[in-house]
Amino acid sequence: MSKHQVNGDQYWFHCYYRGEDRDDGCANELSLSTDPAADQLDLLVSNPGFNNESHDDTFALQKGDVKKLSAFLQSWLKRHS
């Protein structure tokens, strides 16, 4: 398995990274999914610890949040391209 993997479809975005040296060296995962029951995106961040214990955090993004996040990311891409 490579250190960095990104995949997804129209319902999911999934990013996996192993070897985060600025953190603790453990794997990190970020997943975004559409929520069929609500008009929002669900965000899941996972970081397994040294003993394979799971540390998961979830967050819901509303449409306004996504628009602001999109503008932030577009601005970042323009500055770094």
VENBEL-V710650 format. One line per field, one symbol per residue. psi: psi as a letter, one per 40 degrees, with the letter a starting at -180 (. if undefined). A space follows every 10 residues. Layout:
psi=???
This chain:
psi=hidhhhiaae eihhhhhhfg debeeiihih hhiihdeigi hhhhhighad feihhhhiih hidddddddd dddddddddf .
